[in-house]
Amino acid sequence: LAKISGVVLLACVAAILWVAAPAVLAVATYLAVAAFAAFVLVGLAVGSWLGGPDPDSRSALAIAASSRHPGIAIAIAQANFPGEKGAIAAVLLYLIVNGVLSLPFVLWARRRDRA
């Protein structure tokens, strides 16, 4: 069941990215990607640092700190800029950057926990 739900989730994410790809690419400047990468890396570092002695708590806080709250960001963007598609595209770009940069941290944390 977990594999099926993972495949369905991946298919839904792929469909959303396919539809939103032109808008995401329009906001994907080097400066935007660098700023998002800095936010993610600082969130991972600070969350890991403040997570306490428990490795599970450190990993959970690091992931939470780096991912922020994309649903709330989209809601605020829609409320303040109803016709603007770039704001949602920027949040999606942030999620992509977050996923790419958080994956090595998650894999490292799993290896650390096994050892």
C-alpha positions in Angstrom: 0.0 0.0 0.0 2.9 2.4 0.8 4.4 1.8 -2.7 1.0 2.4 -4.4 0.5 5.6 -2.5 4.1 6.7 -3.3 3.5 6.1 -7.0 0.2 8.0 -7.0 1.8 10.9 -5.2 4.7 11.0 -7.7 2.2 10.9 -10.6 0.2 13.8 -9.1 3.4 15.9 -8.5 4.5 15.2 -12.1 1.2 16.3 -13.4 1.2 19.5 -11.4 4.8 20.3 -12.5 3.9 19.5 -16.1 1.1 22.0 -16.1 3.0 24.6 -14.1 6.4 24.2 -15.9 6.1 27.3 -18.1 5.3 29.5 -15.1 8.0 27.9 -12.9 10.6 28.3 -15.7 9.6 32.0 -16.0 10.5 32.7 -12.4 13.5 30.4 -12.3 16.3 32.9 -12.5 19.8 32.3 -11.1 19.2 34.8 -8.3 15.9 33.2 -7.3 17.3 29.6 -7.3 20.4 30.9 -5.3 18.1 32.6 -2.8 15.9 29.6 -2.4 19.0 27.3 -2.1 20.4 29.6 0.7 17.0 29.5 2.6 17.0 25.7 2.3 20.6 25.1 3.4 20.3 27.6 6.3 17.0 25.9 7.3 18.7 22.5 7.3 21.7 23.7 9.2 19.8 25.6 11.8 17.2 22.9 12.3 19.8 20.3 12.7 21.7 22.5 15.1 18.7 23.3 17.3 17.2 19.8 17.2 18.8 18.7 20.4 20.7 15.5 21.1 18.2 13.1 19.6 19.1 12.4 15.9 15.5 11.9 14.9 14.5 15.2 16.4 17.4 16.9 14.6 16.4 15.5 11.3 12.7 16.3 11.7 13.4 19.9 12.8 15.9 20.3 9.9 13.4 19.2 7.3 10.6 21.2 8.8 12.8 24.3 9.0 13.9 24.0 5.4 10.5 23.3 3.9 8.7 26.2 5.5 4.9 26.2 4.9 4.2 26.1 1.2 0.4 25.7 1.6 0.2 28.9 3.7 2.5 30.7 1.2 0.2 29.8 -1.7 -2.9 30.8 0.3 -1.3 34.2 1.2 -0.1 34.7 -2.4 -3.6 34.0 -3.8 -5.3 36.3 -1.2 -2.9 39.2 -1.9 -2.3 38.7 -5.6 -5.4 36.9 -7.0 -4.5 37.1 -10.7 -0.7 36.7 -10.3 0.5 33.2 -11.4 4.2 34.0 -10.6 3.7 33.8 -6.9 2.5 30.2 -7.0 5.2 29.4 -9.5 7.8 30.8 -7.1 6.5 28.6 -4.3 6.6 25.5 -6.6 10.2 26.4 -7.6 11.0 26.7 -3.9 9.6 23.2 -3.3 11.7 21.8 -6.2 14.9 23.4 -4.9 14.0 22.2 -1.4 13.4 18.6 -2.6 16.7 18.5 -4.5 18.8 19.9 -1.7 17.0 18.1 1.1 17.4 14.6 -0.5 21.2 14.3 0.3 20.5 15.4 3.9 17.8 12.8 4.3 20.0 10.1 2.8 22.9 11.1 5.1 20.6 11.1 8.1 19.4 7.6 7.3 23.0 6.4 7.0 23.9 8.1 10.2 21.0 6.5 12.1 21.9 3.0 10.9 25.5 3.3 12.0 
